[in-house]
Amino acid sequence: MKVLELVAETTAYGWSPEELHFQHPYLSLGQIHSALAYYWDHAQQLNEELKHDLREVEKLRQASSPSTLVTRLKAQGLL
């Protein structure tokens, strides 16, 4: 599991280290605290990496055609 994945869950869901441990029992609470500490020590670099990853995902999303499900939902006026 990547440090940024834990940070994303903390940001998106407001999860505490204890909740992260509940959601990911294969990680020790110490590992989770260490990962979050690493993030805060390297936040600028990791945030740039995250922005880069998000730009790449957006490029891939724009390059792909909509799924059959999305097309059907749009045709029905549900999207």
Wavefront OBJ file of the C-alpha trace (Angstrom):
o trace
v 0.000 0.000 0.000
v 1.343 3.417 -0.901
v 1.664 6.271 1.552
v -0.432 8.412 -0.795
v -3.263 5.880 -0.677
v -3.454 6.197 3.104
v -3.274 9.987 2.864
v -6.027 9.980 0.231
v -8.288 7.924 2.491
v -7.544 10.210 5.425
v -8.383 13.251 3.301
v -11.414 11.838 1.500
v -13.077 10.100 4.418
v -11.599 11.858 7.424
v -10.295 8.532 8.689
v -8.113 8.492 11.780
v -5.087 6.194 12.024
v -7.267 3.807 14.029
v -9.899 3.716 11.263
v -7.165 3.168 8.668
v -5.983 0.224 10.764
v -9.542 -1.140 10.936
v -9.867 -0.826 7.139
v -6.389 -2.282 6.513
v -5.756 -4.796 9.309
v -2.643 -6.127 7.554
v -0.940 -2.810 8.445
v 0.115 -2.218 12.015
v -0.878 1.007 13.710
v 2.832 1.822 13.878
v 3.178 1.400 10.108
v 0.221 3.700 9.544
v 1.610 6.389 11.850
v 5.014 6.035 10.166
v 3.441 6.427 6.717
v 1.532 9.537 7.779
v 4.664 10.991 9.388
v 6.604 10.287 6.192
v 3.921 12.129 4.239
v 4.162 15.219 6.445
v 7.958 15.197 6.165
v 7.733 14.971 2.349
v 4.339 16.582 1.638
v 5.467 18.896 -1.163
v 7.164 16.124 -3.138
v 4.320 13.647 -2.606
v 1.658 16.226 -3.511
v 3.487 16.876 -6.790
v 3.580 13.129 -7.437
v -0.147 12.931 -6.736
v -0.898 15.826 -9.108
v 1.147 14.107 -11.807
v -0.733 10.836 -11.279
v -4.094 12.610 -11.444
v -3.113 14.320 -14.708
v -2.166 10.937 -16.164
v -5.480 9.414 -15.083
v -7.370 12.310 -16.670
v -5.449 11.845 -19.946
v -6.346 8.156 -19.976
v -9.973 8.911 -19.145
v -10.249 11.402 -21.995
v -8.564 9.007 -24.428
v -10.977 6.160 -23.680
v -14.481 5.835 -25.008
v -17.405 5.799 -22.607
v -18.481 2.411 -21.330
v -21.616 0.775 -22.637
v -23.277 1.369 -19.277
v -22.535 5.107 -19.339
v -23.824 5.340 -22.905
v -27.088 3.601 -21.959
v -27.577 5.712 -18.845
v -27.045 8.910 -20.832
v -29.515 7.728 -23.469
v -32.095 7.225 -20.714
v -31.380 10.664 -19.282
v -30.017 9.199 -16.054
v -26.605 10.870 -16.434
l 1 2 3 4 5 6 7 8 9 10 11 12 13 14 15 16 17 18 19 20 21 22 23 24 25 26 27 28 29 30 31 32 33 34 35 36 37 38 39 40 41 42 43 44 45 46 47 48 49 50 51 52 53 54 55 56 57 58 59 60 61 62 63 64 65 66 67 68 69 70 71 72 73 74 75 76 77 78 79
